[in-house]
Amino acid sequence: EFLAGQEVTLTIRPASKRRTSTANAYLWGVVYVDLVRGFRALGERDVTVEDVHYLCKKWFLKGREIVVCETGQVEEVPASTARLTREEFADYIERIKAFALENLSIAVREPARPISSFVVSDPR
C-alpha cells in the first residue's frame, strides 16, 4: 500500500563502494614504488613510499582545513585514500600516472597479473 496508485521511478546504478584491497595493493606496490624510483632517478635519494603517499594525497586530493583553537592557525589535513569511492580512487591513480609521465618522465606500470597478487615492496 505504500506506493499504491502512484507513479514511481526506479533508478539502477552501481553501488558506490570504497576502493578494493587489490586496487590499494596496486597503488602501494606498483604506482608509489614507480614514483619513488622516478624521484630517486632525479636525485631524491631519501624519498620513501610513505613520502610519495603523503605528497600524492596533498597534490591530488582535496583535503580539509582545521583551525587550531589556541592559535587560530589554519592547517590543511590531506584527504584519506581509504574513504575514496572506486571511481574516485581510479581517478586518483590516473592523476598520479599522468603526473609521473609529465614530471618524472616515467610510465607507471600497468598490472601484468591480477592486482591481488601484488605485494607491497621496498624499492631499494
Disulfide bonds with the S-S distance in Angstrom:
none
